[in-house]
Amino acid sequence: MQHGLVKILSASDGKSKWIFDVGCILLCLMMLVPIAGCSVKNIKPDEVIKTDANSYSVKNLAFCKVSDKESCRLISIDSAYNTVAVNVSIYSLPLSADTSREIVLLYDLEGKLQSQINVLDAIGTDKVIVDAAIDTAGNLSIFARAQGDDNVVHNYLYSFDSKGKLAGDPIELTFGESILPTNFVIGTDGNMFFGDNQRAGMSVGRQIDVYDSKGNMMFVASTSRLVGNLYQTGDMIYTDSNVGGTNAANTTELIPINLESPEFGTPIDVSHVTSSGGTLYAGSDGFYLINSKGIYSVNLDTQDTNKLILWKDTDMDLNAGTYNVFPAAVISSDKILLFSSKTSEADGTAAITVSLLTRK
């Protein structure tokens, strides 16, 4: 699910990761500076963060435990309905597939850690996690991919309940030729929407594939210049597109998806919002812009943005180092998760902490 966060590579790229090459993934992790480059230095429990008229109380949350010699890096954040899923990579140096694992932590909207899932232990280490999504019951769905002995790519969907237990048998999904979705969301009716945000502008990947909760194909919606990120807010689901070719006059649009037929709604030009950089994030009550300055609510009708939090007010420095995920998840304008990381100067290990900000 596209939340900015979640695997944010740039203002226009969604969360995604390359598959099949574990060595490549580990190398990428090694090259990424953890969000220590934007660490929260002074946030303490019971502190209040203020930006203009906005005041948020701070609650530090439980997070995954790692050994002294292990590091933890944020991969993605997915929030929908009543649950937040945080996907992290835990590894030790020197890097190897044998000492690395991917953990998903499930939080309720009050910041209580409900479960901690070692996903690959449950679904098999022969698979690669492509994306995660939450359904209305708070269950975690994992979209995974593997290449069989026949060199055929297989796509699977696994479901975990809020306690982290596998719920039922996996569903194998069949997509059209050359279609390799990279992100998905689950609608209020249980239908699933899959998009490919890695091949925008190519002859493949310009479509949204819609399946019912049993994994049966319902319809395909397509349009030219589709980027393929998916955004879910309330009972609406959007994708995005580029218009105008590859020149500087490009505009970015959000496109509502008809939930019952292969049609798109009227595109919404958001280029004014995104022109200064950053990424759009879908919260439960609307859209937000997260950029190098802070978090802003977005009015899609007027294209106006309003400050919620500026990083300088949290003592976060986003200009130091590089990172692949903005360290925030906007549940709503009243609830925001902030992530920080600290790297040990002694051995280079990195640890993540997470705080829930609640509007006062």
N, C-alpha and C positions, 0 to 999 in steps of 0.2 A: 504494500500500500504506500502510495506516495504521500509522505508527510514532510518532506524536506528531510527530514530526518532520515529518516529514516534512510543510509547509503547515499547521501547527497554528494554528488560529484561536482556539480556546478549549478548555475542558476537554472539551467534547462534540463539537466540530467536527473533522473530519478534514482532511487535506490536500486542497486543491482550488483551482481558479482559474476565474474567469469566462472565457468564450470569446467569440470573434468580435470583441471590441472592443479592438483593440490600444491605442487611446488610453487606455481605462480601465485596462488593465494597467500602462501606463507611469505613469499618474497615481498608481496605487496604490503602485508602486515608489518614486515620488518622495516619497509621504507617509510611507512606512515609515522609521523610524529604523533603520539597520542594526544588527546585533548589537553594534555598538560600545557600546551601552548596557549590554552584559554582557561587555565585553572581558576577556580573560585578561591581566592586567598583568604577572605575575611568573613565569609558567611558562617554564622554560628546559629545553633538552635535558638529559637525565640527572637531572632533578629528580624527587623522589618526592613524590607527593601522599598525605596520610594523613587519613583520617576514622575515628576510633575505631580498631578493629583492622585496618581495610582500608588497604593500601598499594599504590599504583599507580606504576609507572615511566612516564616521559613520553618520547615520541618525536615530534618535529616532522616532519610529512609534506610532501612536495611538493604544490603546489597550482597552479591555473591562473595563467598569467602575464597581466597586463594592463598597458596602457601607463600612463604617469604621469597622464594625464588621465581615465582610466577608473575606474569604481567596480564593485564586485562585491558582490552580495547573495545570501544563501542562500535558495533556494526550497523545496527538499525533500531528504530523505535517505531512501533505501530500502536495507535490508540483508536479505539472504536467502541461505541456503546458504553459498557461499564468496566472496561479492562484496558490496561496498558501493557504491551509486550515489549521487553527490552532484550535485544539480541547482542551478546558480547562474545568475543573470542578470548579464550584463556590459553596462554602458551608459556613456555619457558625457553630460555636461551641455552644452547644454540637451537634455532628453530628446526622442527621436524614434524611430520604428520603424526608421529606416535605420541608426541607430548602436547599436542594442541587439541582443543575441544571447543565446541560452540554451545553456549548456554543461553536459554531463554528464561527470563524472569517475568512472572505475571504479577501485576499490581492491580488492586482495585482503585477506585477514584479517590479514596482517602489516603492512598499511599501505603496500604498494607500489602506486604509481600505474601502472595497466596501460594505460589509454588516456584520451584526452580527446576528447569527441565534440561537434562543433557540430551538434546534432541537426537544426535547421531547415534548415541547408545540405543535409543528406542527404535529408530528407523533403519539403522544399518550404515556403517561407515563407507559403503560403496556408493552412497548417494551424496549429493551436494544440495544444501538448502538454497533455494532460489528466492523465496519470499515467505512472509507470514501475514496472516490476517486474523481478525477477531469477528466472531458471529454475535448475534444478539443475546445469546445465552452466556457469553463470556468465554466460550471455548476458543482455543487456539488452533488455527489451521495452518499447517506447514505444507508449502508447495516445494517439492523436491524433484531432483532429476538424476538419472543414472544412465550409463551407457552399457548395454548388455553385451554378452559374448558375441552376439550377432552384429555388433557395431550399430545397433539401432538405439536411438535416444528414447527413453521411457520417462514419462511424467507421472508423478504420484501426488496424491493429496492425503495427508494424515491429520487426524483430529485429536486434540488433547483436551481433557476437561480442566476446570479451574484448579484442580488438585495436581495437575501434571500427569495424569494417567491417560494412556492411549484409549480413545473411545471408538471402538469398532475397527473394522478392517480398512486398510488403505484403499483409495479409489485410484485406478489408473485412468488418466485423462488422455484422450487422443485429439491432437490438433492437426490442422492441415499441413500439407507439405511445406517445409522451410519455415514454419511458424514455431518460434521458441519464445513464449511469453516470459517476461522478466518480473512482472509485478501483478498483484491481484487484490481485489477487495470483495467483501461479502455484503450483499444488500440486506435490508430488513426482512425480505421474504426468503432469504437463504440462497438466492441466486448468486452465482460467482462471475465476476468480470475480470478478464485477463487481458493485459496489454503488453506490448514489447516496446520498451523505451530505449533500446540500444541501437536500433537501425532506422531512425527517423530519416526520411528523405530517400530511402531505398525502395525498391519495388516490392519488398516483402515487409511485413510488420506494420502495415498501415491499417490495422483493424483492431477491433475489440471483440474477443470471443466470449460469449455468454453461455454459462452452463447452469443447470439446476443443481440443487443440493445433493443429488445422487450422482452427479457427474455426467449427465446427459446433455449433449449440445442442444441449445435452444435457438440461438441465432448468432450471426456475425454482423457487426456494424462497421463500415469502412468509409474513409474519406481521405482525400489526398492531403499530404503534408502533416499527417497525424504524428505526434511525438509519442504518445502512448502511455504517459504517466497517468495514474488513476488517483482520484481524490474523492473522499467520501465525507460528507457533512450532513448531519440529520438524515433524512431519507433520500437525499440526492447524491448521485454519483456523476463525476465529471471526468473528462480526459482533456488533453491539451493538444494544440497544434501550432505550427508556424505558418505564416501566410506571407507571400511576397518573395519567395525564392531565397537566395542566400546573401542578398545585399544588406546594407546597413539599414534599409527601410523596413526590415522584417518587423512583424508584430507577433505577439504571443497571445493566444486565445485560450480561454477555457470553454469547453463544449459540454453541455449537459447531455447525458445519455438517456434515451428513452428506456425505461426499465422493462418494457413488455414487447417491444418490437425493434427491428434493426434500423433505428432512426436516431439521429442526433437532433438536439434542440438548437436554438439560436446561439451562435458563438458569442462570447463576451470578450472583448478586447481588453487585456490587462497589461498591455505593453507599457503604459504609463507607470504602473506599479512596479514592474520588474526591470524597467530600464536602468535603474541605478544599481542593479545587482541584487543578489540574494535569491531566495527560493520561496515559492508559495507553500503554505502548509494548511491542511484542512483540519480544523478543530470541530468539535461537536456542534458549535453554534456559528460557524462561518469560516472565512478564510483569513489567514495571517501571512505576513511577510516576515521572514527571518533573514537578516543580513548582518554585515560586519559591525553595524551600529547597535542593533537590538531587535526587539520583537514589536511588530505593529499589527493592529487589526486593520482589515481591508474592507471597504465598502465597494462591492462589485458594481453597484449602480452608478456611483459618482467617481469611482477610482481614488477616493480619498483614503489616506492612511492615518491612523492615530497611534501615538506611542503607548505601549504597555510597559515595557521595560527596556532601558538602555544598559548595555553591557557595562558601561563605566560606573553605573550605580551598583553593580554587583561585584565590582573590582575584577571583571573578566577582561582579559587581553586577548582578543581574537586575531591580533596582528602578529603574534609571535608564533613562528613555526607554521606547519601545514597540517591539515586535518581533512577527513573525508566526510564527516558528519557534523552538522551544526549541533552543539551540545544542548538542545532544548526540545521539548515536546509540548505543544500547546493543546491541552485537553479542552479548554475553553478560555474565555477572557478572564475567568475567575480562578483557574487552576493551571499551573505551568510546572513541568518538571525541568530542572536544570541539572546537568551533569558536569562534573569536574574530574580532573585526573592529575595525579602527582607522580612524577618520575623520580626515582631514587638516584641521586648523584653517585652513590657508591657502586651500585650494580646495574643501573639502567632499567630496573623493573618499574612497571607502571600500575597504579591502582586507581579505580574509579569510585567516586562517591556520588550520591544522587540526593537531591533536595526537592521537596514539594513546596511550591509557592502558592499561597491561597490569598485571594484578594480580601482585604479587611473592609 
